[in-house]
Amino acid sequence: MKKYKGSGKCCVFFISIMSLSCAYASSLTCQNDCSINVQFTGEYLAQTCRLTINQASNMETVALPTLTTSKFTAQRNELGETPFTIQVTGCPEKQNIVLSLQADNAFYDAITGNLKNAQTAGMSKDIQLRIRKENGEQLKINQPSSGQVYRYATGNNVESHQFIASYYSAKAQQPTPGNLLVRATVTLNYQ
């Protein structure tokens, strides 16, 4: 490869001249009529899925049972399993959908993959919420790769999967007594 001295400077100089001439030309043509035509194009392929939780609505509360903190031990740190279903209908034809859960950074634990409890008065400290898919694998928060796959042959099919929410003690000792309040957003990724 040969190098030519000064070729970089010549190119920069040339671009600078072009830029000046374009700016000068646009200022001349914009003196009487300064409208510029802009065209936007796009494509909308299909409708989005409709989602329901426990066959009710898309905004439901899943209530876990009341437990005593003494039930938590180092060996039993996940308790109060509560099943719930998420159903999707009316999805685009021949699309796989991956359902995942998202939360703001302050409300999930990147190490455990769980939802963290609100840290206001009356809330239990060191307690989290873990979500499992129906096959027992954890659905990790903010990790779409751990999501639940919904497979569709046509857009008219209805598919439902069961999940399990449970208390999770983040530390080896018993959590402090109190309430649990977590929030997550269901995200559907079309593939």
C-alpha positions as CSV (number, residue, x, y, z in Angstrom):
1,M,0.0,0.0,0.0
2,K,1.5,3.4,-1.0
3,K,0.9,6.5,0.9
4,Y,0.7,9.9,-0.8
5,K,1.7,12.9,1.1
6,G,-1.0,15.6,1.4
7,S,-3.9,13.5,0.0
8,G,-5.8,13.8,3.3
9,K,-5.6,17.5,3.3
10,C,-6.7,17.8,-0.3
11,C,-9.8,15.7,0.5
12,V,-10.7,17.7,3.5
13,F,-10.3,20.9,1.6
14,F,-12.5,19.6,-1.2
15,I,-15.3,18.6,1.3
16,S,-15.1,22.0,2.9
17,I,-15.6,23.7,-0.5
18,M,-18.6,21.4,-1.2
19,S,-20.1,22.2,2.1
20,L,-19.8,25.9,1.7
21,S,-21.2,25.8,-1.8
22,C,-24.3,23.8,-0.7
23,A,-24.9,26.1,2.2
24,Y,-24.6,29.1,-0.1
25,A,-26.9,27.5,-2.7
26,S,-29.6,26.7,-0.1
27,S,-29.6,30.3,1.2
28,L,-30.1,31.6,-2.4
29,T,-33.1,29.3,-3.1
30,C,-34.7,30.0,0.3
31,Q,-35.1,33.7,-0.1
32,N,-38.6,33.6,-1.6
33,D,-39.9,30.1,-0.8
34,C,-38.4,28.3,2.2
35,S,-40.5,25.2,2.1
36,I,-38.7,21.8,2.0
37,N,-40.5,18.7,1.0
38,V,-40.0,15.7,3.3
39,Q,-41.5,12.3,2.6
40,F,-42.0,9.6,5.3
41,T,-42.6,6.0,4.5
42,G,-43.4,3.0,6.7
43,E,-45.1,-0.3,6.8
44,Y,-47.6,-1.7,9.3
45,L,-47.7,-5.5,9.1
46,A,-50.2,-6.7,11.6
47,Q,-52.1,-6.0,14.8
48,T,-50.6,-6.6,18.2
49,C,-51.7,-9.3,20.6
50,R,-54.4,-8.8,23.2
51,L,-53.2,-9.9,26.7
52,T,-55.2,-10.9,29.7
53,I,-54.1,-12.0,33.2
54,N,-56.1,-14.8,34.8
55,Q,-58.6,-14.4,32.0
56,A,-59.8,-11.0,33.4
57,S,-58.0,-7.9,32.1
58,N,-54.6,-6.7,31.2
59,M,-54.2,-4.9,34.6
60,E,-54.6,-7.4,37.4
61,T,-53.1,-7.9,40.9
62,V,-51.8,-11.3,41.8
63,A,-52.2,-11.7,45.6
64,L,-49.8,-14.0,47.4
65,P,-50.7,-15.7,50.7
66,T,-49.8,-14.4,54.1
67,L,-46.8,-16.2,55.6
68,T,-44.8,-15.9,58.8
69,T,-41.2,-15.0,58.5
70,S,-40.2,-18.0,60.6
71,K,-41.1,-20.3,57.6
72,F,-38.0,-18.9,55.7
73,T,-34.8,-20.8,56.3
74,A,-31.5,-21.0,54.4
75,Q,-32.8,-24.2,52.8
76,R,-36.3,-22.8,52.1
77,N,-36.0,-19.3,50.7
78,E,-38.8,-19.5,48.1
79,L,-42.3,-19.8,49.6
80,G,-45.9,-18.9,48.9
81,E,-46.2,-20.2,45.4
82,T,-49.2,-18.6,43.7
83,P,-50.1,-19.6,40.1
84,F,-51.5,-17.1,37.6
85,T,-52.0,-17.3,33.8
86,I,-51.2,-14.9,31.0
87,Q,-53.2,-15.4,27.9
88,V,-52.6,-13.9,24.5
89,T,-55.2,-13.7,21.7
90,G,-55.5,-12.1,18.3
91,C,-51.8,-12.2,17.6
92,P,-50.2,-11.7,14.1
93,E,-50.4,-14.8,12.0
94,K,-47.4,-17.2,12.0
95,Q,-45.5,-15.3,14.6
96,N,-43.8,-16.5,17.7
97,I,-44.1,-14.2,20.7
98,V,-41.7,-14.0,23.6
99,L,-43.3,-12.7,26.8
100,S,-40.9,-11.2,29.3
101,L,-41.2,-8.9,32.3
102,Q,-39.5,-5.5,32.6
103,A,-38.9,-3.2,35.6
104,D,-37.1,0.0,36.3
105,N,-33.5,-0.6,37.5
106,A,-34.4,0.4,41.1
107,F,-37.1,-2.4,41.2
108,Y,-35.2,-5.5,40.1
109,D,-32.2,-7.4,41.3
110,A,-29.8,-8.2,38.5
111,I,-28.1,-10.9,40.5
112,T,-31.2,-12.9,41.5
113,G,-33.3,-11.8,38.5
114,N,-36.2,-11.0,40.9
115,L,-38.4,-8.0,41.5
116,K,-37.3,-6.0,44.5
117,N,-39.9,-5.0,47.1
118,A,-40.8,-1.3,47.5
119,Q,-38.7,0.3,50.2
120,T,-41.4,2.5,51.8
121,A,-42.7,2.3,55.4
122,G,-44.4,-1.0,56.2
123,M,-42.7,-3.1,53.6
124,S,-40.6,-6.2,54.3
125,K,-36.9,-5.8,53.9
126,D,-34.9,-8.4,52.0
127,I,-38.0,-10.0,50.5
128,Q,-38.3,-10.2,46.7
129,L,-40.7,-11.7,44.2
130,R,-39.6,-14.5,41.9
131,I,-41.5,-15.5,38.8
132,R,-41.3,-19.0,37.3
133,K,-42.6,-20.3,34.1
134,E,-44.8,-23.4,34.0
135,N,-41.8,-25.7,33.3
136,G,-40.2,-24.4,36.6
137,E,-37.6,-22.2,35.0
138,Q,-37.2,-18.7,36.3
139,L,-38.5,-15.9,34.2
140,K,-35.8,-13.3,35.0
141,I,-36.7,-9.7,35.1
142,N,-35.2,-7.5,32.3
143,Q,-33.9,-10.6,30.5
144,P,-36.1,-11.3,27.5
145,S,-34.0,-14.4,26.7
146,S,-35.5,-16.1,29.7
147,G,-39.1,-15.2,28.6
148,Q,-42.0,-17.6,27.8
149,V,-42.5,-18.4,24.1
150,Y,-46.0,-18.3,22.8
151,R,-46.3,-20.2,19.4
152,Y,-49.1,-19.3,17.0
153,A,-50.2,-21.0,13.8
154,T,-52.8,-18.3,13.0
155,G,-53.8,-15.0,14.5
156,N,-57.1,-16.5,15.8
157,N,-55.5,-18.9,18.2
158,V,-55.6,-18.4,22.0
159,E,-52.6,-19.5,24.0
160,S,-52.3,-19.4,27.7
161,H,-49.3,-20.2,30.0
162,Q,-49.2,-20.5,33.7
163,F,-46.7,-18.8,35.8
164,I,-45.9,-19.0,39.5
165,A,-45.1,-16.0,41.7
166,S,-43.5,-16.6,45.1
167,Y,-41.8,-14.8,47.9
168,Y,-38.0,-15.0,47.8
169,S,-35.8,-14.3,50.8
170,A,-32.7,-12.5,49.4
171,K,-30.6,-13.1,52.5
172,A,-29.8,-16.2,54.5
173,Q,-31.5,-14.9,57.6
174,Q,-35.3,-14.5,58.0
175,P,-36.8,-11.4,56.3
176,T,-38.3,-8.7,58.3
177,P,-42.1,-8.8,58.6
178,G,-44.1,-6.4,56.4
179,N,-45.9,-6.1,53.1
180,L,-44.8,-6.9,49.5
181,L,-45.5,-4.5,46.6
182,V,-43.8,-5.0,43.3
183,R,-44.6,-3.9,39.8
184,A,-43.5,-5.1,36.4
185,T,-44.4,-4.5,32.8
186,V,-45.3,-7.4,30.5
187,T,-43.4,-7.1,27.2
188,L,-44.3,-9.0,24.0
189,N,-41.5,-9.4,21.5
190,Y,-42.6,-10.6,18.0
191,Q,-40.2,-12.9,16.2
